[in-house]
Amino acid sequence: MRIIKIKEIVRKDFPIYYRRLYSSIIIIEMMGRPIEKKIDFSIETKPTGQKDILITILEPVDYPLIPLLKELKKFINEIDSNGQLPAL
């Protein structure tokens, strides 16, 4: 399993400035074929500057969730650090 990309990222309006909510579609490769799944995720910046990423997968996935969520968090943190997430 590997994450190919996250597409159609939409930022949701949320009144708390240190929490950002998004919905998107992930494309993951499982057993040599790409699969698309809808997800919601949030990025909360703590007072220490550390980012807490929470992910909700909205469709069933035929893969163990813990390794998938770990890879997704790493991928989302990387695209956020590179400034690739949309602003309001």
KAURFEN-V618091 format. One record per pair of residues at least 12 apart in sequence whose ideal C-beta (glycine too) atoms are under 8 Angstrom apart, sorted by the first residue. I is the first residue (numbers start at 1). J is the second residue. Records with the same first field share a line. If there is no record, write none. Layout:
BEGIN
I: J / J
END
This chain:
BEGIN
1: 28 / 29 / 30 / 63 / 67 / 68 / 71
2: 28 / 29 / 71
3: 26 / 27 / 28 / 29 / 71 / 72 / 75
4: 27 / 28 / 29 / 34
5: 26 / 27
6: 24 / 25 / 26 / 27 / 75 / 76 / 79
7: 24 / 25 / 26 / 27
8: 24 / 25
9: 22 / 23 / 24 / 85 / 86
10: 22 / 23 / 24 / 86
11: 85 / 86 / 87 / 88
13: 88
18: 44 / 45 / 46
19: 42 / 43 / 44 / 45
20: 42 / 43 / 44 / 85
21: 40 / 41 / 42
22: 40 / 41 / 42 / 43 / 85 / 86
23: 38 / 39 / 40
24: 38 / 39 / 40 / 41
25: 37 / 38 / 39
26: 39 / 72
28: 63 / 68
30: 62 / 63
35: 61
37: 57 / 58 / 59 / 61
38: 57 / 58 / 59
39: 55 / 56 / 57 / 58 / 72
40: 55 / 56 / 58
41: 53 / 54 / 55 / 56 / 72 / 76
42: 54
43: 76 / 80 / 85
51: 77 / 80
53: 73 / 76 / 77
55: 69 / 72 / 73 / 76
57: 69
END
